[in-house]
Amino acid sequence: MPFPSSPRARSGPRRRSLLAVGPAALALAGCTAGGDGPGDPEDGPSAADRRARARAARDSEELVERYDAVIAAHPGLAERLRPLRAEAVRHAQAFGGGPGRKASSSPSSSSPSSSSAAPSAAAVPADDKDALVSLAVAERELADRRAKALLDMPGELARLLASVAAAGAAHVYLLTEGGA
């Protein structure tokens, strides 16, 4: 014959103790879930993150200018290059750049890419194939630079850099082998 369960033989916390401890635990969790450190009172991006995003946006805007120069010099390539150019515009927008913003050509920009400014139409190679190769080289250099930079970036920015670097690598393929 089974023994009836005793109301005093309960295991685990009682309802009253949970009601008393619950709000205190939530308040404590809320106090510790704030920013990443003492210098980060808000959940917004740090100054280093903003600089990295601005540089990435500038790099994408310069790439758009390269596409524009090649399309202007080789109108026959326009149909093939427009989707890749559109992607570069979207990348600039993802980093906070985009329409209305012009790539900074000031000497104060300390990026190594500032010495390799976007080519003018006169600097674009005369041959279609060479023009595509020059775009592929620019895409590859930028993708490699972003892949290296993402190692020092926090979560979301690192994921965005990785995604855009992978897209750049795909553009290299499309420029060199995909449509040749």
C-alpha positions as CSV (number, residue, x, y, z in Angstrom):
1,M,0.0,0.0,0.0
2,P,1.5,3.4,-1.0
3,F,2.1,6.0,1.6
4,P,0.3,9.3,1.1
5,S,2.7,12.1,0.4
6,S,3.2,14.5,3.3
7,P,2.8,18.2,2.7
8,R,6.0,18.8,4.7
9,A,8.2,16.4,2.6
10,R,8.4,18.8,-0.4
11,S,11.7,19.1,-2.1
12,G,12.9,22.3,-3.8
13,P,12.1,25.9,-3.1
14,R,8.7,27.0,-1.9
15,R,6.6,29.5,-3.8
16,R,7.1,32.3,-1.2
17,S,10.9,32.0,-1.4
18,L,10.8,32.2,-5.2
19,L,8.6,35.3,-5.1
20,A,11.0,36.9,-2.6
21,V,14.2,36.0,-4.4
22,G,13.1,36.3,-8.0
23,P,12.9,40.2,-8.2
24,A,16.3,40.5,-6.5
25,A,17.9,38.1,-9.0
26,L,16.4,40.0,-11.9
27,A,17.6,43.3,-10.5
28,L,21.1,41.9,-10.1
29,A,21.1,40.4,-13.6
30,G,20.0,43.8,-15.0
31,C,22.8,45.6,-13.2
32,T,25.5,43.3,-14.8
33,A,24.2,43.1,-18.3
34,G,25.1,46.6,-19.4
35,G,28.1,47.7,-21.5
36,D,31.3,45.9,-22.2
37,G,33.4,47.8,-19.7
38,P,33.7,50.8,-17.5
39,G,34.5,53.1,-20.4
40,D,31.4,52.0,-22.3
41,P,28.3,53.5,-20.5
42,E,26.1,53.0,-23.6
43,D,25.5,50.0,-25.8
44,G,26.5,51.9,-28.9
45,P,29.7,51.3,-31.0
46,S,33.0,52.4,-29.6
47,A,35.1,55.0,-31.3
48,A,37.4,52.3,-32.8
49,D,34.3,50.5,-34.2
50,R,33.1,53.8,-35.8
51,R,36.5,54.4,-37.3
52,A,36.6,50.9,-38.7
53,R,33.1,51.2,-40.2
54,A,34.0,54.6,-41.7
55,R,37.1,53.2,-43.3
56,A,35.2,50.2,-44.6
57,A,32.5,52.5,-46.1
58,R,35.2,54.6,-47.7
59,D,36.9,51.6,-49.2
60,S,33.6,50.4,-50.7
61,E,32.9,53.9,-52.0
62,E,36.3,53.9,-53.7
63,L,35.6,50.5,-55.2
64,V,32.3,51.9,-56.6
65,E,34.4,54.7,-58.2
66,R,36.6,52.1,-59.8
67,Y,33.6,50.4,-61.2
68,D,32.3,53.7,-62.5
69,A,35.6,54.5,-64.2
70,V,35.7,51.1,-65.9
71,I,32.1,51.3,-67.0
72,A,32.7,54.8,-68.4
73,A,35.8,53.6,-70.3
74,H,34.3,50.3,-71.4
75,P,30.5,50.7,-71.9
76,G,30.4,47.1,-73.4
77,L,31.2,45.8,-69.9
78,A,28.4,47.8,-68.2
79,E,25.8,45.1,-68.1
80,R,28.3,42.6,-66.6
81,L,29.6,45.1,-64.0
82,R,26.4,46.8,-62.8
83,P,25.4,44.0,-60.4
84,L,28.9,43.9,-58.9
85,R,28.9,47.7,-58.6
86,A,25.5,47.6,-57.0
87,E,26.8,45.1,-54.4
88,A,29.7,47.5,-53.6
89,V,27.2,50.3,-53.1
90,R,25.2,48.0,-50.7
91,H,28.4,47.2,-48.8
92,A,29.2,50.9,-48.4
93,Q,25.7,51.4,-47.0
94,A,26.0,48.5,-44.6
95,F,29.1,50.2,-43.1
96,G,27.3,53.5,-42.9
97,G,28.3,55.1,-46.2
98,G,26.4,55.3,-49.4
99,P,24.5,57.8,-51.5
100,G,25.2,61.4,-50.7
101,R,28.6,60.6,-49.1
102,K,31.7,61.0,-51.1
103,A,34.8,59.0,-50.5
104,S,37.3,61.1,-48.5
105,S,40.4,62.0,-50.5
106,S,41.9,64.0,-47.7
107,P,45.5,63.3,-46.9
108,S,44.5,62.9,-43.2
109,S,43.2,59.4,-44.0
110,S,45.8,57.1,-42.6
111,S,44.8,54.1,-44.6
112,P,47.3,52.4,-46.9
113,S,44.6,52.3,-49.6
114,S,44.5,56.1,-49.8
115,S,47.6,56.0,-51.9
116,S,45.8,53.8,-54.5
117,A,42.9,56.1,-55.1
118,A,40.2,55.2,-57.6
119,P,41.5,55.5,-61.2
120,S,40.2,58.1,-63.6
121,A,38.8,56.9,-66.9
122,A,42.2,57.8,-68.4
123,A,43.9,55.4,-66.0
124,V,41.7,52.5,-66.8
125,P,43.4,49.9,-69.0
126,A,42.4,50.1,-72.7
127,D,41.7,46.4,-73.0
128,D,38.5,45.0,-71.6
129,K,40.2,42.0,-70.1
130,D,42.9,44.1,-68.4
131,A,40.2,46.4,-67.1
132,L,38.4,43.4,-65.5
133,V,41.7,42.2,-64.1
134,S,42.4,45.7,-62.5
135,L,38.9,45.5,-60.8
136,A,39.6,41.9,-59.7
137,V,42.9,43.0,-58.2
138,A,41.2,45.9,-56.3
139,E,38.5,43.5,-55.1
140,R,41.1,40.9,-53.9
141,E,43.2,43.5,-52.1
142,L,40.2,44.9,-50.3
143,A,38.8,41.4,-49.4
144,D,42.2,40.4,-48.0
145,R,42.5,43.6,-46.0
146,R,39.0,43.1,-44.6
147,A,39.7,39.4,-43.7
148,K,42.7,40.5,-41.7
149,A,40.9,43.4,-40.0
150,L,38.0,41.3,-38.9
151,L,40.2,39.4,-36.4
152,D,40.5,42.6,-34.3
153,M,36.8,43.6,-34.5
154,P,34.0,42.8,-32.1
155,G,31.2,40.3,-33.0
156,E,28.7,42.0,-35.3
157,L,31.3,44.2,-37.1
158,A,33.5,41.1,-37.6
159,R,30.6,39.2,-39.1
160,L,29.8,42.0,-41.4
161,L,33.5,42.3,-42.5
162,A,33.7,38.6,-43.1
163,S,30.5,38.6,-45.2
164,V,31.7,41.5,-47.3
165,A,35.2,40.0,-47.7
166,A,33.6,36.8,-48.9
167,A,31.4,38.7,-51.4
168,G,34.6,40.4,-52.6
169,A,36.2,37.1,-53.2
170,A,33.2,36.0,-55.2
171,H,33.5,39.2,-57.2
172,V,37.1,38.3,-58.0
173,Y,35.9,35.0,-59.4
174,L,33.1,36.6,-61.4
175,L,35.5,39.2,-62.8
176,T,38.3,36.8,-63.8
177,E,36.7,33.4,-64.5
178,G,33.0,33.5,-64.1
179,G,32.1,35.4,-67.2
180,A,35.2,35.0,-69.3
